[in-house]
Amino acid sequence: MTGNGGVSFWWQQLGLPAARAPLPGDLDVDVAIVGAGYTGLWAAYYLKTLQPDLRVAVLERRFAGFGASGRNGGWLTNSVTGGREQYGPEGGARQQRAMNETVAEVVRVAAAEGIDADIRLGGELNVARTPAQQARLAAWFRAESAQPHTDVELWGPRQTAEHVRVAGATGGIWHPHCARIHPAKLVRGLAAAVERLGVPIYEQTTVTAVEAGRAVTDRGVVRAAAVLRATEGFTADLRGEHRTWLPMNSSLVVTAPLPAAVWDEIGWADAATLGDLAHVYMYAQRTADDRIAFGGRGVPYRYGSRVDGDGRTPERTVRALTKLLREFFPGAAQVPVEHAWSGVLGVPRDWAATVGFDRATGLGWAGGYVGTGVATTNLAGRTLADLVLGRDTDLVHLPWVGHRARAWEPEPLRWLAVQGLYGAYHLADRQEARGRAGTSPVARIADRISGRAH
Ligand SMILES: Cc1cc2nc3c(=O)[nH]c(=O)nc-3n(C[C@H](O)[C@H](O)[C@H](O)COP(=O)(O)OP(=O)(O)OC[C@H]3O[C@@H](n4cnc5c(N)ncnc54)[C@H](O)[C@@H]3O)c2cc1C
């Protein structure tokens, strides 16, 4: 293997960006945004589009796209993170419709702003490879097809193989509201679009505290009527936010480009994003330059909510992901893995994403997307813009607005709980791989403890 870390393969492919200037000193603006990932940048984009004379500044510890936004698996998908069950049938349906529209909105803005992010609308396919996964697939299909705005199709083994030949796949569930993207190209293009609108992005500037009316940084104090927190998996580093969202690691490997003969064997011509129904699930994409990027959980969590360095990934995670990739695609076994990297995502205690703005203090936030933030961040950005500007739109009445989960347990309980849960999920996957018919009870118990719904 040639590369490990370096933020991500996506950034290595583009070349790490030249650093933007830090905050020059104290500053007065109308809106200060903490974090230059998709959330912060989308919020800036819509605020300035709606009100061009607004003074907006983005404050970023490293560089725009340093976090999950420059490292993810590139699924621009319509998943409603966690909350659909909690929102009731009507609220869940509104949230789902908003997410479907969000996928289309990102595609629209990328085209309008000239952002070439290798976007390809091939839908999302999740496959089953064990009897227990197949049972979950069927149950998932029944539940999804009973909801409005889901447009799911259930595929048998033949139809699944006509799209992509995954070894041992017994069926699949597919929907059209998903595009494959190049994450770093999207965040790079979005940052440039925001700058064109006149928003400065101050990099190498660490916010140490977010308070009513100001963001305190290591380079000066930014006074602002509204301060928006868009720090996702890094939120635990901020004063007072240590137990808000648990920083969970996810890791990927990417192969060298596959020869045409191997693609003939695998298929995957429509480049649908590919996942599975394991408890410790995988996610993959066929890249625009014909590689396979293949992700899953590595070391899920570090003691004390410590977040990662620059994406360096432990060898055993690289080995585990490479092994699974080759089990999925035995025909690609000879193709070398070229790079591995990791990133952090934010997990609220109830696994449900949230966006909000407190008019009294001027403090706003968005995040807790767990593994599906690529599209949701756009909905968050549009919603934050409407909330800050006091616009009474449909978006500000969606059920996730203002949603709050309780805090995570203090250490060492938090570390023990996550280690225990992931141990349980791995055990459940091993039991199911041996052929048990239904979902392992170990996984059911772990779901109940973690508050995670499938
Ligand atoms: C490996 C991986 C794979 C994923 N795959 C997918 C996928 O395929 N599809 C999907 O939908 N979602 C996926 N996700 C989730 C998705 O990438 C995230 O939900 C999304 O990018 C979050 O964007 P964000 O802007 O909120 O956070 P981030 O992109 O993490 O941005 C936060 C920014 O805040 C900055 N920051 C943090 N603290 C401070 C501070 N104190 N001061 C100043 N700046 C600060 C950081 O440097 C960072 O740039 C994945 C995540 C990971 C880690």
The ligand as an ORCA input file, in Angstrom:
! r2SCAN-3c Opt
* xyz 0 1
  C     -14.990      8.514      6.733
  C     -16.351      9.139      6.592
  C     -17.204      8.697      5.585
  C     -18.462      9.281      5.426
  N     -19.228      8.909      4.362
  C     -20.400      9.563      4.136
  C     -21.142      9.307      2.961
  O     -20.725      8.562      2.070
  N     -22.344      9.953      2.814
  C     -22.815     10.818      3.748
  O     -23.912     11.328      3.579
  N     -22.078     11.125      4.842
  C     -20.884     10.538      5.042
  N     -20.132     10.882      6.110
  C     -20.592     11.984      6.963
  C     -20.379     13.352      6.294
  O     -19.125     13.396      5.673
  C     -20.489     14.440      7.356
  O     -21.735     14.328      8.012
  C     -20.391     15.856      6.803
  O     -19.277     15.999      5.969
  C     -20.347     16.830      7.961
  O     -20.032     18.107      7.484
  P     -19.755     19.255      8.539
  O     -19.438     20.484      7.771
  O     -20.878     19.332      9.499
  O     -18.490     18.750      9.375
  P     -16.947     18.665      8.937
  O     -16.783     18.436      7.491
  O     -16.279     17.713      9.858
  O     -16.427     20.128      9.186
  C     -16.205     20.661     10.455
  C     -15.093     21.698     10.318
  O     -14.988     22.416     11.525
  C     -13.622     22.681     11.755
  N     -13.469     22.911     13.195
  C     -13.682     21.999     14.166
  N     -13.484     22.565     15.371
  C     -13.151     23.859     15.138
  C     -12.821     24.946     15.988
  N     -12.793     24.799     17.312
  N     -12.536     26.136     15.424
  C     -12.574     26.291     14.076
  N     -12.870     25.278     13.230
  C     -13.163     24.081     13.756
  C     -12.931     21.411     11.279
  O     -11.553     21.614     11.022
  C     -13.739     21.058     10.048
  O     -13.204     21.613      8.865
  C     -18.878     10.306      6.313
  C     -18.027     10.743      7.326
  C     -16.773     10.175      7.467
  C     -15.854     10.670      8.546
*
